[in-house]
């Protein structure tokens, strides 16, 4: 998703709102859940912000690295459970 946020809004607050509300909506519409995600994670932890302009190559690289990072964190979490 590529969005433009006016300077009067905090990027972190807008991203938190988008991630939170969309995760709840997706869970309710497609997961059959009537309650919010509690203790679960739907979206990746981070997000990419650029104040210079849109660079598709940079965004693609970030997404690929984020997927790898999510897998690494999941493996660490699973190894801690053993």
PETAFEN-V290436 format. One record per residue. N is the residue number from 0. RES is the residue in one small letter. PHI is phi in whole degrees, -180 to 180 (NA if undefined). PSI is psi in whole degrees, -180 to 180 (NA if undefined). D_CENTER is the distance of its C-alpha to the mean C-alpha in Angstrom with 2 decimals. Layout:
n = <N	N>
res = <RES	RES>
phi = <PHI	PHI>
psi = <PSI	PSI>
d_center = <D_CENTER	D_CENTER>
This chain:
n = <0	1	2	3	4	5	6	7	8	9	10	11	12	13	14	15	16	17	18	19	20	21	22	23	24	25	26	27	28	29	30	31	32	33	34	35	36	37	38	39	40	41	42	43	44	45	46	47	48	49	50	51	52	53	54	55	56	57	58	59	60	61	62	63	64	65	66	67	68	69	70	71	72	73	74	75	76	77	78	79	80	81>
res = <x	x	x	x	x	x	x	x	x	x	x	x	x	x	x	x	x	x	x	x	x	x	x	x	x	x	x	x	x	x	x	x	x	x	x	x	x	x	x	x	x	x	x	x	x	x	x	x	x	x	x	x	x	x	x	x	x	x	x	x	x	x	x	x	x	x	x	x	x	x	x	x	x	x	x	x	x	x	x	x	x	x>
phi = <NA	-121	-130	-115	-114	-60	-59	-74	-106	-77	-60	-65	-69	-64	-65	-61	-64	-62	-65	-65	-68	-70	-64	-65	-63	-65	-62	-70	-79	-115	-99	72	-88	-104	-110	-71	-68	-118	75	-117	-124	-101	-98	-64	-66	-98	-156	-104	-127	-129	-104	-100	163	-90	-130	-58	-62	-66	-65	-60	-62	-60	-63	-63	-68	-66	-61	-64	-64	-61	-65	-63	-65	-63	-64	-63	-64	-67	-69	-69	-75	-80>
psi = <135	118	160	129	125	148	-22	-11	144	131	-45	-37	-42	-44	-41	-42	-47	-49	-44	-51	-38	-37	-42	-45	-43	-42	-43	-41	-37	-21	-6	12	141	-11	162	165	118	117	11	159	127	-48	160	155	-38	-179	158	134	133	132	4	-42	-179	125	101	-39	-42	-41	-45	-43	-43	-45	-44	-42	-35	-40	-43	-42	-41	-41	-41	-44	-41	-41	-41	-41	-42	-38	-30	-27	-21	NA>
d_center = <10.38	12.71	13.74	16.42	16.47	20.02	21.03	21.99	18.42	16.22	13.08	11.36	12.82	11.90	8.13	8.67	10.87	8.97	6.08	9.14	11.64	10.12	9.43	12.99	14.44	13.37	14.71	17.82	18.54	17.95	17.96	21.04	19.73	21.28	19.60	16.11	13.96	15.85	15.14	12.64	8.98	7.39	3.66	3.77	5.24	5.69	6.12	9.57	12.35	15.82	18.82	21.24	20.42	18.67	19.11	17.93	18.90	16.86	13.65	14.58	15.40	12.15	10.33	13.24	13.19	9.59	10.72	13.82	12.41	10.51	13.92	15.82	14.24	14.82	18.35	19.04	18.09	20.35	23.10	23.15	23.81	26.89>
